Amino acid sequence: MNELIDSLLPLWQEYQALIILIAALSIMLMGWLLVRKPCCCRIKRSDAINIVDVKSLGGRKFLMIVSCGQQKMLLAVEPNGIRYLCPLGNDEKTESK
């Protein structure tokens, strides 16, 4: 058993830096993949919320018609927040393009 360890020790010392480098690169790659594409937090994309129309009011202020499922609503968008203004009916006048 001692002879086996004695014969592998020079081999280990020769390739030790390479093995450590490969292990470090593997850990960095796995970390990058987890940050880039986290498998536990995948969100199913759906078309449940759509922006139907946007009108600029100037000064980084906008009116938006947003549909969520079968409901449509009018929102006011400003630099300091978004306000719900009122619900809208489903008539064809609110649909654009």
Secondary structure, DSSP 8 states (H G I E B T S, - for coil): -HHHHHHHHHHHHHHHHHHHHHHHHHHHHHHHHHHHS-STT-----SSEEEEEEEEEETTEEEEEEEETTEEEEEEEETTEEEEEEEE---GGG---
